């Protein structure tokens, strides 16, 4: 949607500052936006978005999630009604934005005054659950069947990524179960599961977390690619670097092994609602990925390459905190040997399980009032 029309409908303004960034100001609160960066910022607070603002024909367009998720979080007195698809502003009374199926037209619709209400905007995170409820993690072993993934090359042997991803995933399952967590696997054998089907498996299971396990490979165009090593964890968003996009493209290639195609496309409103559902969990996914990187540091022989973001197909349809872990570089012989070893696989699984449990405990404290 157009940022200037969104600001106008809310009684605010949208301007460009001297550094080339854009400022959305409503009342006393403002957000800084940068074209091609999927983050909104206000001082030290940063809110992720599923896609970046972009400029076209002299106008700046922002993702729908800015109105549906970020503004209610960042600015007091705003409430997004997911059933009516309306963004309302309370105290003082101004106008409301009504989003129709043609999202770009929404700000130009009539905007009658919203009624005064003492309702405060609810948090757009997953609803609190009873502390005694057993948590469920969906573990996804990458690739499988006729999709081998990349290759781990030790110098003396070559092993398909799908084999290591499954081995570590099964150990992760056991480690999570030992910690009292229920686990659902997307696959337990060497079979191909379509990328678009993995997230729905997690949704049907009502998972609390979705963890996809993979092995990385160096860009062959890099100088001395076999020397590259380390681990990185991704959450779903637009790629920030060319290499992040390359990794996502590499993992998304699995679609070419799928024999069926999606025969129908959802209507625009369905797309909007899915986008909102996914965006609810972006911040939680970032927290989960950060904890995972921290725990892997204690066991991994390679360097931490950090938490990253990229549009992985496997994460698109999982409406819960989700991450994709690249265990290491199969193109590095030493790292490949470690990932193929029983000890290395167990260390990886235990570290990821510890990170999941730490996140779940943190989440539990948050929703039960033990943490602000």
C-alpha positions in Angstrom: 0.0 0.0 0.0 1.1 3.6 -0.5 2.8 5.0 2.6 1.7 8.6 2.0 -2.0 7.5 1.8 -1.7 5.3 4.9 -0.2 8.3 6.8 -2.9 10.6 5.6 -5.7 8.2 6.6 -4.3 8.1 10.1 -3.9 11.9 10.4 -0.1 11.7 10.1 2.5 12.5 7.5 5.1 10.7 5.5 8.3 12.5 4.6 11.8 11.9 3.4 14.7 13.1 5.6 18.1 14.5 4.6 19.8 11.0 4.7 17.4 9.6 2.1 15.3 7.6 4.6 11.6 7.9 5.0 9.7 8.9 8.1 6.1 7.9 9.0 4.9 10.1 11.8 1.5 9.8 13.5 1.0 12.0 16.5 4.1 12.1 18.7 5.4 8.7 17.4 7.4 8.1 14.2 8.9 5.2 12.3 11.9 5.3 10.1 11.8 3.2 7.0 14.5 2.5 4.4 13.7 1.4 0.9 14.8 -2.2 0.3 15.3 -2.9 4.1 12.6 -5.0 5.7 12.7 -3.2 9.1 10.9 -0.3 10.7 12.8 1.6 13.4 11.9 4.0 16.2 14.9 4.9 18.3 16.4 1.6 19.6 13.3 -0.4 18.8 13.3 -2.4 15.5 10.3 -4.2 14.0 10.8 -6.8 11.2 8.5 -6.9 8.2 8.1 -9.8 5.8 9.2 -7.6 2.8 10.8 -4.3 2.2 9.3 -0.9 1.3 10.0 0.0 -2.3 9.8 3.1 -4.5 7.9 3.2 -7.8 6.9 6.2 -10.0 7.9 8.6 -7.2 5.8 6.8 -4.6 6.9 4.6 -1.7 4.9 1.4 -1.1 5.0 -0.5 2.2 4.0 -4.1 3.0 0.5 -4.6 4.4 2.1 -5.9 7.6 3.2 -2.4 8.5 -0.4 -1.5 9.1 -1.6 -4.9 10.4 1.3 -5.6 12.8 4.0 -3.1 13.1 1.9 0.1 13.8 -0.2 -1.5 16.5 3.0 -2.7 18.2 4.9 0.5 17.8 2.3 3.1 18.5 -0.2 3.3 21.4 -3.9 3.6 20.6 -3.9 1.5 17.4 -5.9 -1.7 17.1 -6.0 -4.0 14.1 -9.2 -6.0 13.8 -8.3 -9.3 12.0 -11.9 -10.2 11.4 -13.0 -6.9 9.9 -9.6 -6.2 8.3 -9.6 -2.7 9.9 -7.0 -0.6 11.5 -8.6 1.6 14.2 -7.2 4.5 16.2 -8.4 5.3 19.7 -7.9 8.2 22.0 -7.8 10.7 20.4 -10.5 9.7 17.9 -9.3 10.1 14.3 -10.0 8.0 11.3 -9.7 4.4 10.4 -8.2 2.6 7.5 -10.5 0.0 5.8 -8.4 -2.6 3.9 -10.3 -4.2 1.0 -9.1 -7.0 -1.3 -7.5 -4.4 -3.5 -5.1 -3.4 -0.8 -3.5 -0.5 -2.7 -6.9 1.2 -2.9 -7.6 0.9 0.8 -6.4 4.3 2.0 -8.6 6.1 -0.6 -11.8 4.7 0.8 -14.1 6.7 3.1 -12.7 6.9 6.6 -15.5 7.7 9.1 -14.5 8.5 12.7 -13.9 5.5 14.9 -15.9 5.3 18.1 -14.1 6.1 21.4 -13.1 3.0 23.3 -11.0 2.1 26.3 -9.8 -1.1 24.6 -6.1 -1.4 24.4 -4.5 -3.2 21.4 -3.9 -6.9 22.2 -0.4 -8.3 21.5 -0.2 -9.8 18.0 1.7 -12.8 19.2 0.6 -16.4 19.7 -2.1 -16.7 22.5 -1.0 -17.7 25.9 -1.3 -21.4 26.7 -1.6 -23.2 30.0 1.9 -23.6 31.5 1.2 -27.3 32.1 0.6 -27.9 28.4 3.3 -30.1 26.7 5.1 -28.1 24.1 5.4 -29.5 20.5 8.3 -28.9 18.1 8.1 -29.9 14.5 11.5 -31.1 13.2 12.0 -30.9 9.4 15.0 -32.9 7.9 15.9 -31.0 4.7 15.6 -32.6 1.3 15.1 -36.4 0.9 14.3 -39.0 -1.7 15.3 -38.0 -5.1 16.4 -34.6 -3.8 19.9 -35.1 -2.3 20.6 -31.5 -1.4 24.2 -30.5 -1.5 27.1 -32.9 -1.0 29.4 -33.3 2.0 32.9 -33.9 0.7 35.5 -35.1 3.3 38.2 -35.7 0.7 37.8 -39.4 0.9 34.0 -39.8 0.8 31.0 -37.9 -0.5 27.7 -38.0 1.4 24.4 -36.3 0.4 23.0 -33.5 2.6 19.7 -35.4 2.9 21.4 -38.2 4.9 23.1 -35.9 7.4 20.0 -33.7 7.8 17.9 -36.8 8.7 20.6 -38.2 11.0 20.8 -34.9 13.0 17.1 -34.4 12.9 16.4 -37.8 14.5 19.0 -37.1 17.2 17.3 -33.7 17.7 14.0 -35.5 18.1 15.5 -37.8 20.8 17.1 -34.8 22.6 13.9 -32.8 22.7 11.9 -35.8 23.9 14.5 -36.3 26.7 13.7 -32.7 27.7 10.0 -33.4 27.9 9.1 -31.8 24.5 6.7 -33.6 22.1 8.1 -33.9 18.6 6.6 -34.3 15.1 8.9 -35.1 12.2 8.1 -34.1 8.6 10.0 -37.2 7.5 11.8 -40.1 9.3 13.0 -42.0 6.2 14.7 -41.1 2.9 11.6 -39.7 1.2 10.8 -36.5 -0.5 8.3 -34.1 1.1 7.2 -31.2 -1.0 8.4 -27.8 0.4 4.9 -26.4 0.3 3.7 -29.4 2.4 6.2 -29.2 5.3 4.7 -26.0 6.9 1.2 -27.4 6.7 2.4 -30.5 8.5 3.5 -28.3 11.3 0.3 -26.3 11.3 -1.9 -29.4 11.5 0.2 -30.7 14.4 -0.4 -27.3 16.2 3.3 -27.0 16.6 4.9 -24.4 18.9 8.1 -24.3 16.8 9.3 -25.3 13.4 12.9 -26.3 12.9 14.3 -27.1 9.5 17.8 -28.8 9.4 20.2 -28.3 6.5 23.8 -28.3 5.4 25.4 -25.4 3.7 27.7 -25.2 0.7 30.2 -22.5 -0.3 29.7 -20.4 -3.4 32.0 -21.9 -6.0 32.8 -18.4 -7.2 34.4 -17.5 -3.8 38.1 -17.4 -3.5 39.1 -20.8 -2.0 35.5 -21.9 -1.3 36.6 -25.2 0.4 38.1 -23.1 3.2 34.7 -21.6 4.1 33.2 -22.9 7.4 30.8 -22.0 10.1 27.1 -22.2 11.0 24.2 -19.8 10.5 20.5 -19.7 11.4 17.9 -18.1 9.2 14.4 -16.8 9.8 11.9 -15.9 7.1 12.2 -12.5 5.5 13.6 -10.8 2.4 17.3 -11.6 2.0 19.6 -8.8 3.0 22.7 -9.9 1.1 23.4 -11.6 -2.2 24.8 -14.6 -0.4 21.7 -15.0 1.8 19.6 -15.0 -1.3 22.0 -17.6 -2.9 21.5 -19.9 0.1 17.8 -19.6 0.0 17.8 -20.3 -3.8 19.9 -23.3 -3.2 17.5 -24.8 -0.6 14.5 -23.8 -2.6 15.7 -25.8 -5.6 14.1 -28.8 -4.1 10.8 -27.8 -5.8 12.2 -29.1 -9.1 12.0 -32.6 -7.7 8.3 -32.4 -6.9 5.9 -33.9 -9.4 2.8 -32.1 -8.5 2.0 -28.4 -8.9 -0.3 -26.2 -6.9 -3.4 -25.9 -9.1 -5.1 -22.9 -7.5 -4.1 -19.6 -6.2 -5.6 -18.0 -3.1 -7.6 -14.8 -3.4 -6.0 -11.5 -2.5 -7.6 -11.4 0.9 -6.4 -14.9 1.7 -2.9 -13.8 0.8 -3.2 -10.8 3.2 -4.4 -13.0 6.0 -1.5 -15.5 5.5 0.9 -12.6 5.4 -0.4 -11.3 8.7 -0.3 -14.7 10.3 3.4 -15.1 9.3 4.3 -11.6 10.4 3.0 -12.3 13.9 5.9 -14.7 14.4 8.8 -12.8 12.7 10.1 -11.3 16.0 9.7 -14.7 17.8 11.5 -16.4 15.0 14.4 -14.0 15.2 14.6 -14.6 19.0 14.6 -18.4 18.4 17.3 -18.1 15.7 19.5 -15.9 18.0 19.3 -18.4 20.9 20.2 -21.2 18.5 23.3 -19.4 17.3 24.3 -18.7 20.9 24.0 -22.4 21.9 25.8 -23.7 18.8 28.8 -21.5 19.6 29.6 -23.7 22.5 29.9 -26.9 20.5 30.7 -26.0 16.9 34.3 -26.1 15.6 33.6 -23.4 13.1 32.8 -19.7 13.5 29.3 -18.3 14.0 28.2 -16.6 10.8 25.3 -15.1 12.6 21.5 -14.9 12.4 20.3 -14.2 8.8 17.1 -13.7 6.9 16.0 -15.1 3.5 12.9 -16.2 1.7 13.0 -19.9 2.3 10.1 -21.7 0.7 10.0 -24.3 3.5 9.3 -21.5 6.1 6.6 -19.6 4.2 3.7 -21.8 5.2 4.6 -22.5 8.8 2.5 -20.1 11.0 4.6 -20.3 14.2 8.1 -19.3 15.2 10.3 -21.0 12.6 13.9 -21.2 11.7 16.2 -23.0 9.2 19.6 -24.1 10.6 22.6 -24.5 8.3 24.7 -26.9 10.4 28.0 -26.2 8.6 29.7 -26.3 5.2 29.7 -29.7 3.5 32.2 -28.2 1.0 34.8 -27.9 3.9 36.4 -31.3 4.4 37.1 -30.8 8.1 33.6 -29.5 8.8 32.1 -32.3 6.7 34.0 -35.0 8.7 32.7 -33.4 11.9 29.1 -33.3 10.7 29.3 -37.0 9.6 30.7 -38.1 13.0 28.4 -39.5 15.6 29.8 -37.2 18.2 29.4 -34.1 16.0 25.8 -34.9 15.1 24.9 -35.5 18.8 26.5 -32.2 19.8 24.6 -30.3 17.1 21.3 -32.0 18.1 21.8 -31.3 21.8 22.7 -27.6 21.2 19.6 -27.0 19.0 17.4 -28.8 21.5 18.8 -26.7 24.4 18.1 -23.6 22.3 14.5 -24.7 21.6 13.8 -25.4 25.3 15.4 -22.1 26.3 13.1 -20.3 23.9 10.0 -22.2 25.1 10.9 -21.4 28.7 11.4 -17.7 27.9 8.1 -17.7 26.0 6.4 -19.4 28.9 7.6 -16.7 31.4 6.5 -14.0 29.0 2.9 -15.2 28.6 2.4 -16.1 32.2 3.6 -12.7 33.5 7.0 -13.7 34.8 8.8 -11.5 32.4 7.9 -8.1 30.9 
